[in-house]
Each structure stands twice: as C-alpha cells, then as structure tokens.
Amino acid sequence: MMNGRSNNGIIVKRNTRLSSLLLLLSSWTTTASALQCRPIGSSNIIMQKRPQASPNGKMASTNESEKLLPMHHEVEKLPAPPSQAKKVGTALFYAVSSLGVIFANKIVLSTYSFPSVQTLAFFQFASTTLALKVASMLGYVHLLPISWRGIKAILPLSTCYLLNILTGLSATQNLSLPMMVLLRRASILMTMLLEKVMLNSQPSKTVQISVGLMLAGALVAALGDLSFNMIGYIVIFFNDLFTALNGVIMKRTAEEYRKSNMTVLYLNSFLSAIGVSIVILLVPGEMDKVQNFADWSNTSFLFYLVFASLLGSVLNLAIFLCTSTNSALTTTVVGCLKNVLTSYLGMFIGGDYIFSWLNFLGINISIAGSLIYAKATFRG
C-alpha cells in the first residue's frame, strides 16, 4: 500500500511539473500576443494567474470548486451592482405578480373550496420549471449544467422554499386575506434578525422604527380579530419563519453564485416539485380528495386554477429577482406594501372577513409603518 501511494505521489508530482511547464509556456505565448496587439500607450497586460502547487505535490483547490453549481472556466468580470431603477422595477414586478397570485389562490382555495394545497403548489412549481426549461431551449435563459454537488448544496433552500409555499397556501385557505396579511408582519422582524446574523446586515434606525410600527399594528389588528382561527394562526407563524429563512438563504445563494440566478431558480423549483409530489403520494387520502373534487368540469374553476398556476411561476421568478437585486428584508416589506391593497380588497373577496374598528385601526397603523419603510429604502 505504501509503495502504491508513493508511486501515485510521484505520478502526481510529474503531472504537476508537466502542467506547470505547459501553463508557463502558455502564459509566455499570451504575453507575447498581448505585447504585439495592445494599442500604443497601453501599459496593461492581462495575464492569467496559474494554479499554485501545494507542498504535497497536489494542485491547490480553487474557489470555483466551492461554488454552488459548476461555472464556466473562462475568466469573466462579475456583473455591475444593480441600478436604482432595476431595484425599484424588480420590487414593483414582485408586488404586482404577488397581488395577482394571492387573489387567484384565494378564489381557488376558498371560493371553490379546492381541497388540496399541495396539488396547487405542485402546479405552480411545475409551471415554473417548465417555463424556465422552454425559455432555455429558445435561448432566452442560460441554464448551467446541474451536478449532484449542486443539488446537495441547494437542498436547504428548496426545502425551506417548499415549506414556505405550502404554509402560505394553507394560511390563505384558513384565514381571511386582511388577517393573513397582518399576521405575516412577523416575518419582517424575523427577516431583519436573520439578515443581521447570517448576512451581517445592519438596518437603520428608521427601518427599525418602521418595522416596529408594522408589528404594533399587526398586534392591534389581531386583538380585534372576530374570526379567530387557531389553525390559521399556527400555520401563519410557521409561514413567517419559512418566509424569513427562504429570503435570507436565497439572498446568500444569489451572492455566492451571481452568474446563474436562473439556474438556481430552475433547480429550486424542480426539487420543490419533486418534494411536493412525494408529499401528495404519502399523505393518506390526498389523491382521493383531488380526484373526487366536484368542480373539475367547471370551466370557471379551471380558468382560475390555470391562472393561479401560471401566476405562481411568474411570482417565483419575481421573488427571486427582487431578493437577489435588493435585500431579503426589502422583498419581505415590499410584499407587505403590496398587501396594503390586499388588506382593503380582501375585506370584500372571499367572504370570510368580519369587520371591527379595532382590527381596522391595526390595519392602518401597519400600513403607515410600511410606507415609512418604503421611503427609507428607496430614497437613495
């Protein structure tokens, strides 16, 4: 065994020396070409840094092997930081698409009483995966090759993302829209704390005050909730937690692998679709509830189901773009700003909201905090 290891070490050292000589010859050729082709007066010569050999004769590992997914080997510059217009644009894109999908989900789950949250989530994950794959085949999106190491690395994000979607749809089914919107304010505080711990992000005093105001409004509104639903409250608490975790983990993933955001989104949706399919197959009676649903022949229901599924894929893209362009906290609070309109319209959509003045006061306090945060975030 020792002789085998020694022979392997000699072979590695020889291969290392041969690779070093070839790299040295290549760098000389590159330098000569640069000297011949560079403009007059230019003093910058671009040379590639060759890998360094470690003392044991093996090539030192580079940062590229630590990336989430395999990257191209050519040396490229990182993209420039997003402009203010792009930040605002992605935030508005997320707000509009999120508003549409919330009402579509509410109509499917509450108005038509569709019994399976998991099936609706599967349709949304599948539509996202299919849309990105078709866009890649048409050349609009570039998806990098997927490796098992990449799948293993992104699995925490996909798990958190799946749980976030499932708890969000369940909350939509069990709570009125105004109360669901208000109880989701707790995710803002969770996101802010997680960003501070995981991303070393320190929000300003104005941001902290606005978040506190939103949480105070949510508390006042909860005290005036006349349609209390314990299951809905428990589910929305976990949805807040998974929303915060999903936003922060997605932000860190995007920063570690900035050149393939669409690849991360594609793989994330693909794994989530597989995960929710397993849940549907394992939950007793889930398939029977879906098969025996009475409105499969109702064209209006089918329209809203398809609409919710397609909007789900758009929302998945919007969330990813907004989070990777801005911050996870910004994405969370922009969602709450969008919910300003959702809160008022939700009083008339779904038929499960009971009005009270204390609840209405809490809604408006929380809205004021959202507006203060929006001004503090996008003013410069």
C-alpha atoms as a printed R data frame, in Angstrom:
    type eleno elety resid chain resno       x      y       z
1   ATOM     1    CA   MET     A     1   0.000  0.000   0.000
2   ATOM     2    CA   MET     A     2   2.816  2.393   0.848
3   ATOM     3    CA   ASN     A     3   4.518  1.699  -2.486
4   ATOM     4    CA   GLY     A     4   1.251  2.337  -4.290
5   ATOM     5    CA   ARG     A     5   0.831  5.661  -2.527
6   ATOM     6    CA   SER     A     6   4.456  6.615  -3.252
7   ATOM     7    CA   ASN     A     7   4.066  5.779  -6.921
8   ATOM     8    CA   ASN     A     8   0.859  7.787  -7.034
9   ATOM     9    CA   GLY     A     9   2.652 10.698  -5.371
10  ATOM    10    CA   ILE     A    10   5.496 10.519  -7.945
11  ATOM    11    CA   ILE     A    11   2.974 10.443 -10.796
12  ATOM    12    CA   VAL     A    12   1.085 13.406  -9.334
13  ATOM    13    CA   LYS     A    13   4.322 15.380  -8.925
14  ATOM    14    CA   ARG     A    14   5.379 14.605 -12.513
15  ATOM    15    CA   ASN     A    15   1.954 15.587 -13.800
16  ATOM    16    CA   THR     A    16   2.139 18.768 -11.714
17  ATOM    17    CA   ARG     A    17   5.563 19.689 -13.144
18  ATOM    18    CA   LEU     A    18   4.360 18.948 -16.691
19  ATOM    19    CA   SER     A    19   1.195 21.055 -16.124
20  ATOM    20    CA   SER     A    20   3.282 23.894 -14.716
21  ATOM    21    CA   LEU     A    21   5.604 23.876 -17.740
22  ATOM    22    CA   LEU     A    22   2.649 23.895 -20.127
23  ATOM    23    CA   LEU     A    23   0.971 26.741 -18.212
24  ATOM    24    CA   LEU     A    24   4.253 28.693 -18.196
25  ATOM    25    CA   LEU     A    25   4.645 28.234 -21.957
26  ATOM    26    CA   SER     A    26   1.006 29.296 -22.440
27  ATOM    27    CA   SER     A    27   1.487 32.423 -20.338
28  ATOM    28    CA   TRP     A    28   4.581 33.374 -22.374
29  ATOM    29    CA   THR     A    29   2.587 32.987 -25.601
30  ATOM    30    CA   THR     A    30  -0.292 35.052 -24.198
31  ATOM    31    CA   THR     A    31   2.106 37.777 -23.067
32  ATOM    32    CA   ALA     A    32   3.799 37.926 -26.469
33  ATOM    33    CA   SER     A    33   0.430 38.201 -28.218
34  ATOM    34    CA   ALA     A    34  -0.681 40.943 -25.850
35  ATOM    35    CA   LEU     A    35   2.513 42.921 -26.457
36  ATOM    36    CA   GLN     A    36   2.021 42.686 -30.216
37  ATOM    37    CA   CYS     A    37  -1.695 43.516 -30.229
38  ATOM    38    CA   ARG     A    38  -2.103 46.105 -27.485
39  ATOM    39    CA   PRO     A    39  -2.688 49.734 -28.508
40  ATOM    40    CA   ILE     A    40   0.132 52.251 -28.376
41  ATOM    41    CA   GLY     A    41   0.429 53.839 -24.973
42  ATOM    42    CA   SER     A    42  -1.248 50.952 -23.188
43  ATOM    43    CA   SER     A    43   0.692 49.608 -20.274
44  ATOM    44    CA   ASN     A    44  -1.772 46.970 -19.019
45  ATOM    45    CA   ILE     A    45  -1.103 43.359 -19.908
46  ATOM    46    CA   ILE     A    46  -3.782 40.873 -18.866
47  ATOM    47    CA   MET     A    47  -2.263 37.635 -17.624
48  ATOM    48    CA   GLN     A    48  -3.984 34.651 -16.097
49  ATOM    49    CA   LYS     A    49  -2.850 33.502 -12.687
50  ATOM    50    CA   ARG     A    50  -1.737 29.917 -12.881
51  ATOM    51    CA   PRO     A    51  -2.651 27.467 -10.137
52  ATOM    52    CA   GLN     A    52  -0.127 27.021  -7.329
53  ATOM    53    CA   ALA     A    53   1.060 23.587  -6.319
54  ATOM    54    CA   SER     A    54   0.756 22.609  -2.675
55  ATOM    55    CA   PRO     A    55   3.759 21.173  -0.751
56  ATOM    56    CA   ASN     A    56   2.440 17.613  -1.140
57  ATOM    57    CA   GLY     A    57   2.546 17.908  -4.914
58  ATOM    58    CA   LYS     A    58  -1.192 18.320  -5.489
59  ATOM    59    CA   MET     A    59  -2.744 21.278  -7.181
60  ATOM    60    CA   ALA     A    60  -4.323 23.673  -4.704
61  ATOM    61    CA   SER     A    61  -8.119 23.823  -4.873
62  ATOM    62    CA   THR     A    62  -9.629 27.000  -6.205
63  ATOM    63    CA   ASN     A    63 -12.725 28.875  -5.123
64  ATOM    64    CA   GLU     A    64 -14.503 27.623  -8.239
65  ATOM    65    CA   SER     A    65 -14.855 24.145  -6.758
66  ATOM    66    CA   GLU     A    66 -16.682 25.674  -3.823
67  ATOM    67    CA   LYS     A    67 -19.377 27.291  -5.963
68  ATOM    68    CA   LEU     A    68 -22.969 26.149  -5.634
69  ATOM    69    CA   LEU     A    69 -23.121 24.901  -9.221
70  ATOM    70    CA   PRO     A    70 -20.463 24.314 -11.908
71  ATOM    71    CA   MET     A    71 -19.307 27.531 -13.582
72  ATOM    72    CA   HIS     A    72 -17.593 28.269 -16.873
73  ATOM    73    CA   HIS     A    73 -13.813 28.202 -16.782
74  ATOM    74    CA   GLU     A    74 -13.228 31.412 -18.644
75  ATOM    75    CA   VAL     A    75 -12.281 34.456 -16.611
76  ATOM    76    CA   GLU     A    76 -15.171 36.932 -16.559
77  ATOM    77    CA   LYS     A    77 -15.977 40.048 -14.632
78  ATOM    78    CA   LEU     A    78 -18.760 39.991 -12.080
79  ATOM    79    CA   PRO     A    79 -21.869 41.926 -13.124
80  ATOM    80    CA   ALA     A    80 -22.095 45.538 -12.021
81  ATOM    81    CA   PRO     A    81 -24.227 46.325  -8.961
82  ATOM    82    CA   PRO     A    82 -27.913 46.777  -9.856
83  ATOM    83    CA   SER     A    83 -29.084 50.320 -10.576
84  ATOM    84    CA   GLN     A    84 -31.764 52.066  -8.533
85  ATOM    85    CA   ALA     A    85 -34.192 51.732 -11.454
86  ATOM    86    CA   LYS     A    86 -33.632 47.967 -11.540
87  ATOM    87    CA   LYS     A    87 -34.177 47.718  -7.784
88  ATOM    88    CA   VAL     A    88 -37.474 49.585  -7.985
89  ATOM    89    CA   GLY     A    89 -38.522 47.691 -11.136
90  ATOM    90    CA   THR     A    90 -37.965 44.246  -9.623
91  ATOM    91    CA   ALA     A    91 -39.771 45.317  -6.450
92  ATOM    92    CA   LEU     A    92 -42.816 46.518  -8.436
93  ATOM    93    CA   PHE     A    93 -42.753 43.351 -10.569
94  ATOM    94    CA   TYR     A    94 -42.862 41.277  -7.400
95  ATOM    95    CA   ALA     A    95 -45.657 43.386  -5.879
96  ATOM    96    CA   VAL     A    96 -47.941 43.148  -8.927
97  ATOM    97    CA   SER     A    97 -47.419 39.426  -9.530
98  ATOM    98    CA   SER     A    98 -47.812 38.647  -5.828
99  ATOM    99    CA   LEU     A    99 -51.054 40.613  -5.657
100 ATOM   100    CA   GLY     A   100 -52.467 38.659  -8.590
101 ATOM   101    CA   VAL     A   101 -51.488 35.240  -7.311
102 ATOM   102    CA   ILE     A   102 -52.866 35.908  -3.804
103 ATOM   103    CA   PHE     A   103 -56.348 36.653  -5.141
104 ATOM   104    CA   ALA     A   104 -56.170 33.744  -7.594
105 ATOM   105    CA   ASN     A   105 -55.144 31.353  -4.811
106 ATOM   106    CA   LYS     A   106 -57.901 32.692  -2.537
107 ATOM   107    CA   ILE     A   107 -60.544 32.142  -5.197
108 ATOM   108    CA   VAL     A   108 -59.341 28.597  -5.923
109 ATOM   109    CA   LEU     A   109 -58.950 27.544  -2.269
110 ATOM   110    CA   SER     A   110 -61.826 29.432  -0.625
111 ATOM   111    CA   THR     A   111 -64.439 30.376  -3.235
112 ATOM   112    CA   TYR     A   112 -64.295 26.977  -4.977
113 ATOM   113    CA   SER     A   113 -63.049 25.111  -1.848
114 ATOM   114    CA   PHE     A   114 -60.336 23.195  -3.681
115 ATOM   115    CA   PRO     A   115 -59.231 20.621  -1.067
116 ATOM   116    CA   SER     A   116 -55.519 20.174  -1.834
117 ATOM   117    CA   VAL     A   117 -52.974 22.898  -1.093
118 ATOM   118    CA   GLN     A   118 -50.202 20.507  -2.126
119 ATOM   119    CA   THR     A   119 -51.671 19.939  -5.592
120 ATOM   120    CA   LEU     A   120 -51.953 23.669  -6.258
121 ATOM   121    CA   ALA     A   121 -48.344 24.110  -5.119
122 ATOM   122    CA   PHE     A   122 -47.263 21.302  -7.467
123 ATOM   123    CA   PHE     A   123 -48.922 23.018 -10.429
124 ATOM   124    CA   GLN     A   124 -47.087 26.255  -9.598
125 ATOM   125    CA   PHE     A   125 -43.687 24.569  -9.165
126 ATOM   126    CA   ALA     A   126 -44.145 22.549 -12.344
127 ATOM   127    CA   SER     A   127 -45.139 25.593 -14.390
128 ATOM   128    CA   THR     A   128 -42.032 27.465 -13.183
129 ATOM   129    CA   THR     A   129 -39.749 24.544 -14.073
130 ATOM   130    CA   LEU     A   130 -41.356 24.094 -17.481
131 ATOM   131    CA   ALA     A   131 -41.296 27.820 -18.288
132 ATOM   132    CA   LEU     A   132 -37.579 28.131 -17.497
133 ATOM   133    CA   LYS     A   133 -36.741 24.992 -19.471
134 ATOM   134    CA   VAL     A   134 -38.628 26.227 -22.544
135 ATOM   135    CA   ALA     A   135 -37.004 29.666 -22.218
136 ATOM   136    CA   SER     A   136 -33.614 27.954 -22.064
137 ATOM   137    CA   MET     A   137 -34.337 25.879 -25.182
138 ATOM   138    CA   LEU     A   138 -35.388 29.051 -27.032
139 ATOM   139    CA   GLY     A   139 -32.219 30.850 -25.962
140 ATOM   140    CA   TYR     A   140 -33.804 33.457 -23.694
141 ATOM   141    CA   VAL     A   141 -32.334 31.979 -20.496
142 ATOM   142    CA   HIS     A   142 -28.996 30.258 -19.971
143 ATOM   143    CA   LEU     A   143 -29.150 27.282 -17.599
144 ATOM   144    CA   LEU     A   144 -25.858 25.783 -16.490
145 ATOM   145    CA   PRO     A   145 -25.330 22.008 -16.204
146 ATOM   146    CA   ILE     A   146 -26.549 20.549 -12.941
147 ATOM   147    CA   SER     A   147 -24.307 18.481 -10.667
148 ATOM   148    CA   TRP     A   148 -25.142 16.258  -7.710
149 ATOM   149    CA   ARG     A   149 -22.954 18.509  -5.591
150 ATOM   150    CA   GLY     A   150 -25.036 21.480  -6.677
151 ATOM   151    CA   ILE     A   151 -28.281 19.656  -5.849
152 ATOM   152    CA   LYS     A   152 -26.961 18.804  -2.391
153 ATOM   153    CA   ALA     A   153 -25.881 22.408  -1.836
154 ATOM   154    CA   ILE     A   154 -29.226 23.916  -2.824
155 ATOM   155    CA   LEU     A   155 -31.348 21.357  -0.967
156 ATOM   156    CA   PRO     A   156 -31.756 23.542   2.188
157 ATOM   157    CA   LEU     A   157 -33.086 26.394   0.045
158 ATOM   158    CA   SER     A   158 -35.507 24.110  -1.795
159 ATOM   159    CA   THR     A   159 -36.767 22.573   1.445
160 ATOM   160    CA   CYS     A   160 -37.362 25.970   3.025
161 ATOM   161    CA   TYR     A   161 -38.932 27.275  -0.184
162 ATOM   162    CA   LEU     A   162 -41.314 24.317  -0.371
163 ATOM   163    CA   LEU     A   163 -42.406 24.711   3.256
164 ATOM   164    CA   ASN     A   164 -42.855 28.459   2.714
165 ATOM   165    CA   ILE     A   165 -45.208 27.928  -0.233
166 ATOM   166    CA   LEU     A   166 -47.209 25.158   1.460
167 ATOM   167    CA   THR     A   167 -47.736 27.081   4.710
168 ATOM   168    CA   GLY     A   168 -48.584 30.234   2.745
169 ATOM   169    CA   LEU     A   169 -51.280 28.460   0.735
170 ATOM   170    CA   SER     A   170 -52.640 26.812   3.880
171 ATOM   171    CA   ALA     A   171 -52.830 30.216   5.589
172 ATOM   172    CA   THR     A   172 -54.696 31.582   2.562
173 ATOM   173    CA   GLN     A   173 -57.182 28.757   2.939
174 ATOM   174    CA   ASN     A   174 -57.731 29.162   6.701
175 ATOM   175    CA   LEU     A   175 -57.582 32.946   7.230
176 ATOM   176    CA   SER     A   176 -59.273 35.973   5.750
177 ATOM   177    CA   LEU     A   177 -56.968 37.976   3.499
178 ATOM   178    CA   PRO     A   178 -56.738 41.045   5.791
179 ATOM   179    CA   MET     A   179 -55.745 38.908   8.798
180 ATOM   180    CA   MET     A   180 -53.335 36.784   6.783
181 ATOM   181    CA   VAL     A   181 -51.678 39.966   5.545
182 ATOM   182    CA   LEU     A   182 -51.351 41.427   9.032
183 ATOM   183    CA   LEU     A   183 -50.089 38.266  10.715
184 ATOM   184    CA   ARG     A   184 -47.378 37.983   8.089
185 ATOM   185    CA   ARG     A   185 -45.819 41.160   9.523
186 ATOM   186    CA   ALA     A   186 -43.920 38.966  11.984
187 ATOM   187    CA   SER     A   187 -41.831 37.673   9.064
188 ATOM   188    CA   ILE     A   188 -40.324 41.167   8.720
189 ATOM   189    CA   LEU     A   189 -38.795 41.082  12.182
190 ATOM   190    CA   MET     A   190 -37.569 37.508  11.631
191 ATOM   191    CA   THR     A   191 -36.007 38.510   8.310
192 ATOM   192    CA   MET     A   192 -34.280 41.518   9.836
193 ATOM   193    CA   LEU     A   193 -32.788 39.415  12.631
194 ATOM   194    CA   LEU     A   194 -31.676 36.647  10.264
195 ATOM   195    CA   GLU     A   195 -30.059 39.136   7.874
196 ATOM   196    CA   LYS     A   196 -28.111 40.581  10.785
197 ATOM   197    CA   VAL     A   197 -26.880 37.141  11.883
198 ATOM   198    CA   MET     A   198 -26.322 35.468   8.504
199 ATOM   199    CA   LEU     A   199 -25.525 38.398   6.198
200 ATOM   200    CA   ASN     A   200 -24.050 40.923   8.668
201 ATOM   201    CA   SER     A   201 -26.702 43.439   7.595
202 ATOM   202    CA   GLN     A   202 -27.470 46.324   9.957
203 ATOM   203    CA   PRO     A   203 -30.758 48.168   9.250
204 ATOM   204    CA   SER     A   204 -31.005 51.868  10.004
205 ATOM   205    CA   LYS     A   205 -32.936 53.352  12.908
206 ATOM   206    CA   THR     A   206 -35.703 54.467  10.537
207 ATOM   207    CA   VAL     A   207 -36.091 50.925   9.247
208 ATOM   208    CA   GLN     A   208 -36.207 49.534  12.785
209 ATOM   209    CA   ILE     A   209 -38.864 52.071  13.821
210 ATOM   210    CA   SER     A   210 -40.997 51.335  10.738
211 ATOM   211    CA   VAL     A   211 -40.777 47.584  11.343
212 ATOM   212    CA   GLY     A   212 -41.807 48.118  14.971
213 ATOM   213    CA   LEU     A   213 -44.769 50.208  13.823
214 ATOM   214    CA   MET     A   214 -45.896 47.471  11.432
215 ATOM   215    CA   LEU     A   215 -45.668 44.837  14.160
216 ATOM   216    CA   ALA     A   216 -47.609 47.048  16.582
217 ATOM   217    CA   GLY     A   217 -50.376 47.463  14.003
218 ATOM   218    CA   ALA     A   218 -50.460 43.700  13.440
219 ATOM   219    CA   LEU     A   219 -50.842 43.122  17.183
220 ATOM   220    CA   VAL     A   220 -53.701 45.629  17.485
221 ATOM   221    CA   ALA     A   221 -55.470 44.070  14.491
222 ATOM   222    CA   ALA     A   222 -55.058 40.556  15.917
223 ATOM   223    CA   LEU     A   223 -56.682 41.694  19.166
224 ATOM   224    CA   GLY     A   224 -59.693 42.861  17.150
225 ATOM   225    CA   ASP     A   225 -59.969 39.688  15.059
226 ATOM   226    CA   LEU     A   226 -63.559 38.438  15.314
227 ATOM   227    CA   SER     A   227 -62.984 35.417  13.056
228 ATOM   228    CA   PHE     A   228 -60.240 33.786  15.133
229 ATOM   229    CA   ASN     A   229 -58.884 30.528  13.654
230 ATOM   230    CA   MET     A   230 -56.255 28.719  15.741
231 ATOM   231    CA   ILE     A   231 -55.071 26.512  12.879
232 ATOM   232    CA   GLY     A   232 -54.666 29.560  10.677
233 ATOM   233    CA   TYR     A   233 -52.654 31.395  13.350
234 ATOM   234    CA   ILE     A   234 -50.313 28.432  13.867
235 ATOM   235    CA   VAL     A   235 -49.791 27.956  10.142
236 ATOM   236    CA   ILE     A   236 -49.095 31.659   9.537
237 ATOM   237    CA   PHE     A   237 -46.476 31.655  12.316
238 ATOM   238    CA   PHE     A   238 -44.525 28.903  10.563
239 ATOM   239    CA   ASN     A   239 -45.089 30.648   7.239
240 ATOM   240    CA   ASP     A   240 -43.462 33.780   8.700
241 ATOM   241    CA   LEU     A   241 -40.473 31.708   9.826
242 ATOM   242    CA   PHE     A   242 -40.045 29.957   6.485
243 ATOM   243    CA   THR     A   243 -40.526 33.233   4.603
244 ATOM   244    CA   ALA     A   244 -37.663 34.815   6.539
245 ATOM   245    CA   LEU     A   245 -35.385 31.785   6.158
246 ATOM   246    CA   ASN     A   246 -36.185 31.432   2.469
247 ATOM   247    CA   GLY     A   247 -35.447 35.092   1.746
248 ATOM   248    CA   VAL     A   248 -32.123 35.158   3.577
249 ATOM   249    CA   ILE     A   249 -30.893 31.802   2.233
250 ATOM   250    CA   MET     A   250 -31.909 32.805  -1.303
251 ATOM   251    CA   LYS     A   251 -30.059 36.108  -0.969
252 ATOM   252    CA   ARG     A   252 -26.887 34.352   0.168
253 ATOM   253    CA   THR     A   253 -27.215 31.780  -2.620
254 ATOM   254    CA   ALA     A   254 -27.601 34.510  -5.232
255 ATOM   255    CA   GLU     A   255 -24.496 36.312  -3.946
256 ATOM   256    CA   GLU     A   256 -22.402 33.137  -3.966
257 ATOM   257    CA   TYR     A   257 -23.442 32.259  -7.499
258 ATOM   258    CA   ARG     A   258 -24.441 35.543  -9.107
259 ATOM   259    CA   LYS     A   259 -23.958 34.474 -12.731
260 ATOM   260    CA   SER     A   260 -26.612 31.745 -12.734
261 ATOM   261    CA   ASN     A   261 -29.636 33.075 -10.876
262 ATOM   262    CA   MET     A   262 -31.995 31.373 -13.322
263 ATOM   263    CA   THR     A   263 -30.201 28.053 -12.839
264 ATOM   264    CA   VAL     A   264 -30.706 28.303  -9.093
265 ATOM   265    CA   LEU     A   265 -34.398 29.174  -9.577
266 ATOM   266    CA   TYR     A   266 -34.838 26.302 -12.056
267 ATOM   267    CA   LEU     A   267 -33.226 23.752  -9.768
268 ATOM   268    CA   ASN     A   268 -35.096 25.133  -6.759
269 ATOM   269    CA   SER     A   269 -38.491 24.802  -8.470
270 ATOM   270    CA   PHE     A   270 -37.625 21.364  -9.884
271 ATOM   271    CA   LEU     A   271 -36.647 19.962  -6.475
272 ATOM   272    CA   SER     A   272 -39.691 21.555  -4.837
273 ATOM   273    CA   ALA     A   273 -41.976 19.927  -7.427
274 ATOM   274    CA   ILE     A   274 -40.429 16.540  -6.620
275 ATOM   275    CA   GLY     A   275 -40.775 17.185  -2.889
276 ATOM   276    CA   VAL     A   276 -44.439 18.172  -3.023
277 ATOM   277    CA   SER     A   277 -45.181 15.183  -5.299
278 ATOM   278    CA   ILE     A   278 -43.802 12.889  -2.594
279 ATOM   279    CA   VAL     A   279 -45.999 14.641  -0.017
280 ATOM   280    CA   ILE     A   280 -49.094 14.167  -2.208
281 ATOM   281    CA   LEU     A   281 -48.358 10.450  -2.628
282 ATOM   282    CA   LEU     A   282 -47.602  9.852   1.067
283 ATOM   283    CA   VAL     A   283 -50.473 11.806   2.677
284 ATOM   284    CA   PRO     A   284 -53.399  9.374   3.141
285 ATOM   285    CA   GLY     A   285 -56.476 10.309   1.116
286 ATOM   286    CA   GLU     A   286 -54.829 13.252  -0.666
287 ATOM   287    CA   MET     A   287 -55.169 11.750  -4.138
288 ATOM   288    CA   ASP     A   288 -58.767 10.723  -3.457
289 ATOM   289    CA   LYS     A   289 -59.725 14.278  -2.409
290 ATOM   290    CA   VAL     A   290 -58.297 15.671  -5.650
291 ATOM   291    CA   GLN     A   291 -59.878 13.011  -7.872
292 ATOM   292    CA   ASN     A   292 -63.288 13.375  -6.228
293 ATOM   293    CA   PHE     A   293 -63.353 17.169  -6.380
294 ATOM   294    CA   ALA     A   294 -66.735 18.201  -7.786
295 ATOM   295    CA   ASP     A   295 -65.694 21.217  -9.896
296 ATOM   296    CA   TRP     A   296 -63.281 19.589 -12.360
297 ATOM   297    CA   SER     A   297 -65.909 20.114 -15.062
298 ATOM   298    CA   ASN     A   298 -66.448 23.763 -14.056
299 ATOM   299    CA   THR     A   299 -64.763 25.967 -16.669
300 ATOM   300    CA   SER     A   300 -64.586 28.940 -14.311
301 ATOM   301    CA   PHE     A   301 -62.699 26.903 -11.718
302 ATOM   302    CA   LEU     A   302 -60.343 25.530 -14.361
303 ATOM   303    CA   PHE     A   303 -59.646 29.074 -15.564
304 ATOM   304    CA   TYR     A   304 -58.692 30.269 -12.081
305 ATOM   305    CA   LEU     A   305 -56.653 27.105 -11.435
306 ATOM   306    CA   VAL     A   306 -54.616 27.607 -14.607
307 ATOM   307    CA   PHE     A   307 -54.364 31.327 -13.893
308 ATOM   308    CA   ALA     A   308 -53.084 30.674 -10.361
309 ATOM   309    CA   SER     A   309 -50.591 28.086 -11.637
310 ATOM   310    CA   LEU     A   310 -49.168 30.383 -14.317
311 ATOM   311    CA   LEU     A   311 -49.052 33.354 -11.962
312 ATOM   312    CA   GLY     A   312 -47.276 31.113  -9.487
313 ATOM   313    CA   SER     A   313 -44.417 30.636 -11.947
314 ATOM   314    CA   VAL     A   314 -44.279 34.399 -12.571
315 ATOM   315    CA   LEU     A   315 -44.262 35.054  -8.825
316 ATOM   316    CA   ASN     A   316 -41.432 32.568  -8.274
317 ATOM   317    CA   LEU     A   317 -39.346 34.473 -10.815
318 ATOM   318    CA   ALA     A   318 -40.337 37.849  -9.319
319 ATOM   319    CA   ILE     A   319 -39.409 36.793  -5.767
320 ATOM   320    CA   PHE     A   320 -36.018 35.540  -6.920
321 ATOM   321    CA   LEU     A   321 -35.221 38.673  -8.940
322 ATOM   322    CA   CYS     A   322 -36.363 41.030  -6.188
323 ATOM   323    CA   THR     A   323 -34.431 39.199  -3.460
324 ATOM   324    CA   SER     A   324 -31.196 38.876  -5.449
325 ATOM   325    CA   THR     A   325 -31.380 42.518  -6.640
326 ATOM   326    CA   ASN     A   326 -32.409 44.101  -3.345
327 ATOM   327    CA   SER     A   327 -32.299 42.559   0.134
328 ATOM   328    CA   ALA     A   328 -34.397 39.831   1.699
329 ATOM   329    CA   LEU     A   329 -35.843 42.420   4.080
330 ATOM   330    CA   THR     A   330 -36.795 44.659   1.134
331 ATOM   331    CA   THR     A   331 -38.575 41.775  -0.588
332 ATOM   332    CA   THR     A   332 -40.492 40.975   2.599
333 ATOM   333    CA   VAL     A   333 -41.603 44.552   3.215
334 ATOM   334    CA   VAL     A   334 -42.427 45.216  -0.458
335 ATOM   335    CA   GLY     A   335 -44.716 42.220  -0.123
336 ATOM   336    CA   CYS     A   336 -46.316 43.945   2.844
337 ATOM   337    CA   LEU     A   337 -46.675 47.193   0.862
338 ATOM   338    CA   LYS     A   338 -48.462 45.227  -1.804
339 ATOM   339    CA   ASN     A   339 -50.662 43.887   0.950
340 ATOM   340    CA   VAL     A   340 -51.936 47.412   1.630
341 ATOM   341    CA   LEU     A   341 -54.222 46.927  -1.342
342 ATOM   342    CA   THR     A   342 -54.767 43.286  -0.465
343 ATOM   343    CA   SER     A   343 -55.959 44.238   3.027
344 ATOM   344    CA   TYR     A   344 -58.686 46.544   1.754
345 ATOM   345    CA   LEU     A   345 -59.799 44.427  -1.198
346 ATOM   346    CA   GLY     A   346 -59.644 41.284   0.939
347 ATOM   347    CA   MET     A   347 -62.463 42.649   3.079
348 ATOM   348    CA   PHE     A   348 -64.759 42.050   0.106
349 ATOM   349    CA   ILE     A   349 -63.136 38.971  -1.529
350 ATOM   350    CA   GLY     A   350 -63.504 35.507  -0.031
351 ATOM   351    CA   GLY     A   351 -66.458 36.307   2.235
352 ATOM   352    CA   ASP     A   352 -64.674 35.297   5.455
353 ATOM   353    CA   TYR     A   353 -63.692 38.703   6.895
354 ATOM   354    CA   ILE     A   354 -65.610 40.164   9.873
355 ATOM   355    CA   PHE     A   355 -65.169 43.923  10.312
356 ATOM   356    CA   SER     A   356 -64.259 45.536  13.662
357 ATOM   357    CA   TRP     A   357 -62.964 49.033  14.402
358 ATOM   358    CA   LEU     A   358 -60.005 47.734  16.432
359 ATOM   359    CA   ASN     A   359 -58.982 45.470  13.589
360 ATOM   360    CA   PHE     A   360 -59.378 48.300  11.084
361 ATOM   361    CA   LEU     A   361 -57.223 50.585  13.265
362 ATOM   362    CA   GLY     A   362 -54.464 47.957  13.399
363 ATOM   363    CA   ILE     A   363 -54.534 47.608   9.627
364 ATOM   364    CA   ASN     A   364 -53.931 51.328   9.155
365 ATOM   365    CA   ILE     A   365 -51.148 51.507  11.774
366 ATOM   366    CA   SER     A   366 -49.343 48.691   9.992
367 ATOM   367    CA   ILE     A   367 -49.834 50.371   6.629
368 ATOM   368    CA   ALA     A   368 -48.244 53.570   7.974
369 ATOM   369    CA   GLY     A   369 -45.179 51.590   9.045
370 ATOM   370    CA   SER     A   370 -44.947 50.010   5.581
371 ATOM   371    CA   LEU     A   371 -44.990 53.408   3.877
372 ATOM   372    CA   ILE     A   372 -42.252 54.755   6.174
373 ATOM   373    CA   TYR     A   373 -40.053 51.762   5.395
374 ATOM   374    CA   ALA     A   374 -40.625 52.093   1.659
375 ATOM   375    CA   LYS     A   375 -39.479 55.733   1.742
376 ATOM   376    CA   ALA     A   376 -36.405 54.882   3.846
377 ATOM   377    CA   THR     A   377 -35.426 52.042   1.491
378 ATOM   378    CA   PHE     A   378 -35.850 53.593  -1.956
379 ATOM   379    CA   ARG     A   379 -34.930 57.229  -1.407
380 ATOM   380    CA   GLY     A   380 -31.259 56.695  -2.279
